[in-house]
C-alpha cells in the first residue's frame, strides 16, 4: 500500500496530467485532418472543481430560499460577511480557475477570443432576462419589465465582465511554449507577472475611485408601490469624499451617474440595517426615524464594485495555472493552502483593524482577500478528498449540479421551475403545489416556519435538483454556454 506522501506525489496511471480526469469529447476539439482516424478525445475535467461549483450553486439556492428566515444565511446588511456573501466571489474564483483549463487546448488566439466573446454575450443575455426585471418568478404569475426601470446589472452580468476581461488577458499574455512545463511557485508568478501587474492596476483604480471621488448631495423618488412613501421624492445629504457608509460612498455615486438610479436594485441588503428597521438583521417595516437613503436603490453588482470583483477571478486564474503547470499533488496543495491562509489572515486583519471593512456591497479589498482565501481552502479540501483520496461518491449530487450549473441556477436559484409550478393553482393563486408542500410536509411537521423552510430548501430544492442533474448527466444532457 502506498504511503500518504506517495499518494500526494503520484500522478494517476491513466492520465498525463495528475488529478484531472473523466468525461467525453471536448467541445473545442479540433476536427481531424484528412487521413486521420476519428476517435473520441478525452476531455480533462477536474472532479473537485465540479463539486466546488455545485456547492456554490447549492449555497445560492439556500440563500435565496432560506436567507429571509435565517439572517446568518442571508447577506450582511452592510459591513461584515455572512454565508450568502461568499457565493459571488466563489463563482468568480471558479470562473477564473477554469479559464486556463478551458483555453489550454485552443492553439489559435483568434478562435479563443471568439469563444470568449460568444460566452460573454450569452451570459449578458441571460443575466438581463433573469435579473433585469423581465422574469417575475417564482411568486408573481406575470412577466415583462418597463424599459425605463430595467436593471442592467446582476450576478451573470458581473461574471460575464470578469470572465471576459481575465480570459482575454490570459489569451494575450500566455506563452504556449511554457504550457506543459512543470514550474515552481516563484517561476509561476514570474511567468504570469503581467496578469498580477494588471491586478495591481485594477486595485489602484478601485482605491482611487472610492477614496478620491467627491460625492455630492443626491435625490431620488420612491418607486416601491408597497411603500407608504410611494411617489415621494427625498434628498440625501453627502458632500464628502472617501466615505464607505451606505448613503455617500463613491460606488453608489458612480452607478447613479452612469446607470441611472431607476436602473439599480431596489431591495439592497442595507434595508435590514439597524438604522433602517427595528427588526435588524431581519427584514421589517422601516423605523419612524429611518434616514431617507433606507428607501433608495443601490446596485450590489454595480460598475466600481465589479471592477474590484475582477481580482477574485485573477486569483482563481492563478490556481488554475498551478493545476496546469504543477504535476505533484503535494506541491499543488502547498501552493493553494499557503496562498489561501495568507489571504484570509490579511483580509481579517484589514477588517478588525478598521483599515478596510469587509463589505460585499462595495466589494472591498478585505472582502476580496477573505473570500478568495476561503475559496482556496474549501477547494483544496475538495481536491484532497475527491481527486486524491477518491471519495468522489460522497459528493456526487454536488458534482452533478456543478456539471450542469447553468441549468440548476436558472431553474432553482432563479425560481423558474417553481414559477412554472405556481402557474398551476387551485381556486387561488396562493393555493399552489409549492405552497402546499412547504406548509404540510415541512412547516406543519416541524411546527416551525424557519426550520420548515430550511428543510424544504435543502431537500425539495438542492437535493431534488442534484438528482435531476444526475439523471441528465447519465443521459449526456448539459446546458453549456
Residue, then its C-alpha position, 0 to 999 in steps of 0.5 A: x500500500x502506498x504511503x500518504x506522501x506517495x499518494x500526494x506525489x503520484x500522478x494517476x496511471x491513466x492520465x498525463x496530467x495528475x488529478x484531472x480526469x473523466x468525461x467525453x469529447x471536448x467541445x473545442x476539439x479540433x476536427x481531424x485532418x484528412x487521413x486521420x482516424x476519428x476517435x473520441x478525445x478525452x476531455x480533462x475535467x477536474x472532479x473537485x472543481x465540479x463539486x466546488x461549483x455545485x456547492x456554490x450553486x447549492x449555497x445560492x439556492x439556500x440563500x435565496x430560499x432560506x436567507x429571509x428566515x435565517x439572517x446568518x444565511x442571508x447577506x450582511x446588511x452592510x459591513x461584515x460577511x455572512x454565508x450568502x456573501x461568499x457565493x459571488x466571489x466563489x463563482x468568480x474564483x471558479x470562473x477564473x480557475x477554469x479559464x486556463x483549463x478551458x483555453x489550454x487546448x485552443x492553439x489559435x488566439x483568434x478562435x479563443x477570443x471568439x469563444x470568449x466573446x460568444x460566452x460573454x454575450x450569452x451570459x449578458x443575455x441571460x443575466x438581463x432576462x433573469x435579473x433585469x426585471x423581465x422574469x417575475x418568478x417564482x411568486x408573481x404569475x406575470x412577466x415583462x419589465x418597463x424599459x425605463x426601470x430595467x436593471x442592467x446589472x446582476x450576478x451573470x452580468x458581473x461574471x460575464x465582465x470578469x470572465x471576459x476581461x481575465x480570459x482575454x488577458x490570459x489569451x494575450x499574455x500566455x506563452x504556449x511554449x511554457x504550457x506543459x512545463x512543470x514550474x515552481x511557485x516563484x517561476x509561476x508568478x514570474x511567468x504570469x507577472x503581467x496578469x498580477x501587474x494588471x491586478x495591481x492596476x485594477x486595485x489602484x483604480x478601485x482605491x482611487x475611485x472610492x477614496x478620491x471621488x467627491x460625492x455630492x448631495x443626491x435625490x431620488x423618488x420612491x418607486x416601491x408601490x408597497x411603500x407608504x412613501x410611494x411617489x415621494x421624492x427625498x434628498x440625501x445629504x453627502x458632500x464628502x469624499x472617501x466615505x464607505x457608509x451606505x448613503x455617500x460612498x463613491x460606488x453608489x455615486x458612480x452607478x447613479x451617474x452612469x446607470x441611472x438610479x431607476x436602473x439599480x436594485x431596489x431591495x439592497x441588503x442595507x434595508x435590514x440595517x439597524x438604522x433602517x428597521x427595528x427588526x435588524x438583521x431581519x427584514x421589517x417595516x422601516x423605523x419612524x426615524x429611518x434616514x431617507x437613503x433606507x428607501x433608495x436603490x443601490x446596485x450590489x453588482x454595480x460598475x466600481x464594485x465589479x471592477x474590484x470583483x475582477x481580482x477574485x477571478x485573477x486569483x482563481x486564474x492563478x490556481x488554475x495555472x498551478x493545476x496546469x503547470x504543477x504535476x505533484x499533488x503535494x506541491x499543488x496543495x502547498x501552493x493553494x493552502x499557503x496562498x489561501x491562509x495568507x489571504x484570509x489572515x490579511x483580509x481579517x486583519x484589514x477588517x478588525x483593524x478598521x483599515x478596510x471593512x469587509x463589505x460585499x456591497x462595495x466589494x472591498x479589498x478585505x472582502x476580496x482577500x477573505x473570500x478568495x482565501x476561503x475559496x482556496x481552502x474549501x477547494x483544496x479540501x475538495x481536491x484532497x478528498x475527491x481527486x486524491x483520496x477518491x471519495x468522489x461518491x460522497x459528493x456526487x449530487x454536488x458534482x452533478x449540479x456543478x456539471x450542469x450549473x447553468x441549468x440548476x441556477x436558472x431553474x432553482x436559484x432563479x425560481x423558474x421551475x417553481x414559477x412554472x409550478x405556481x402557474x398551476x393553482x387551485x381556486x387561488x393563486x396562493x393555493x399552489x403545489x409549492x405552497x402546499x408542500x412547504x406548509x404540510x410536509x415541512x412547516x406543519x411537521x416541524x411546527x416551525x416556519x424557519x426550520x420548515x423552510x430550511x428543510x424544504x430548501x435543502x431537500x425539495x430544492x438542492x437535493x431534488x435538483x442534484x438528482x435531476x442533474x444526475x439523471x441528465x448527466x447519465x443521459x449526456x444532457x448539459x446546458x453549456x454556454 
